[in-house]
Amino acid sequence: MPFSNDVILAGALYVGLAGAYLVVIPLFLLFYLKNRWYTSGSVERTILYALVFAFFPGMLVFSPFLNFRPQPRDIKG
């Protein structure tokens, strides 16, 4: 029995929303945080932390693979 168009549309919508929630928005948020870490104001930082809390499952998916630690400084001695 083939699926009806409504079932396919609902499935595609669920896959699209799950992909946005777990992949697209957390990746955008991680790279935005990396670029604005030292220059963001208090209101912007509060909003970003709220977004990190809201998209925490997607952040956990990418956190083992992304390393945003500062590079070591070259100190001439």
JOBEL-V252091 format. One record per backbone hydrogen bond with DSSP energy under -0.5 kcal/mol. CO is the residue of the C=O (numbers start at 1). NH is the residue of the N-H. E is the energy in kcal/mol with one decimal. If there is no record, write none. Layout:
co=CO nh=NH e=E
co=CO nh=NH e=E
//
This chain:
co=4 nh=8 e=-1.9
co=5 nh=9 e=-2.5
co=6 nh=10 e=-2.5
co=7 nh=11 e=-2.4
co=8 nh=12 e=-2.4
co=9 nh=13 e=-2.2
co=10 nh=14 e=-2.3
co=11 nh=15 e=-2.5
co=12 nh=16 e=-2.4
co=13 nh=17 e=-2.6
co=14 nh=18 e=-2.5
co=15 nh=19 e=-2.3
co=16 nh=20 e=-2.1
co=17 nh=21 e=-2.5
co=18 nh=22 e=-2.6
co=19 nh=23 e=-2.0
co=19 nh=24 e=-1.7
co=20 nh=25 e=-2.2
co=23 nh=27 e=-1.9
co=24 nh=28 e=-2.2
co=25 nh=29 e=-2.7
co=26 nh=30 e=-2.6
co=27 nh=31 e=-2.2
co=28 nh=32 e=-2.2
co=29 nh=33 e=-2.5
co=30 nh=34 e=-2.0
co=31 nh=35 e=-1.9
co=32 nh=36 e=-2.0
co=33 nh=37 e=-0.8
co=36 nh=39 e=-0.6
co=36 nh=40 e=-1.5
co=41 nh=45 e=-2.4
co=42 nh=46 e=-2.0
co=43 nh=47 e=-2.2
co=44 nh=48 e=-2.5
co=45 nh=49 e=-2.5
co=46 nh=50 e=-1.9
co=47 nh=51 e=-2.1
co=48 nh=52 e=-2.5
co=49 nh=53 e=-2.2
co=50 nh=54 e=-2.2
co=51 nh=55 e=-2.4
co=53 nh=56 e=-1.0
co=55 nh=59 e=-1.8
co=56 nh=60 e=-2.2
co=57 nh=61 e=-1.2
co=58 nh=62 e=-1.3
co=59 nh=63 e=-1.8
co=60 nh=64 e=-0.6
co=62 nh=65 e=-1.3
co=62 nh=66 e=-1.2
co=66 nh=68 e=-0.5
co=73 nh=75 e=-0.9
co=74 nh=76 e=-0.6
//
